[in-house]
Every structure is written in structure tokens, then in C-alpha cells.
Amino acid sequence: MAVASFLLGLPGLLVLNFVLGPAAVVLALVALGRGTARRGRALLGLALGVADLAVMIALTVADHGVIWSFT
């Protein structure tokens, strides 16, 4: 789960950050709660997941709403 959180958090900085960010955070917290041997990877996944959410919030605030336009 620690590696999965890292692998979800990394591309989440560029695409689908509203889905991959929370998934990375949840997986990292579960991995840390279970006492994973890859603690550093889980912490990095947690940091990337939080960064995904920060990027999403910053882009939403900067664009005064949702940045995706389907029209």
C-alpha cells in the first residue's frame, strides 16, 4: 500500500488530482497504520497526496471555479 500511494500521488500532480490525491492519502495512512516496512515510501505518498490536493485547491481558487470545461 505504501508503494501504491506513492505511485498514485506522483501522477496526481499532473492529472486527476481530485481522485488520485485522496486515494494516495488514504493508502498512505492505512499503510502507516499497519506498520509497513516501507515507511519512507508511505510518507512520500502522503506528502504527494497532500500536494495533489493543494494543487487542486490552488488551481480552483486561481481560476475562480473548476478548471475543467466540457463545453
Secondary structure, DSSP 4 states (H G I P E B T S, - for coil): -HHHHHHHHHHHTTS-HHHHHHHHHHHHHHHHHTT-S-HHHHHHHHHHHHHHHHHHHHHHHHTTS-S----
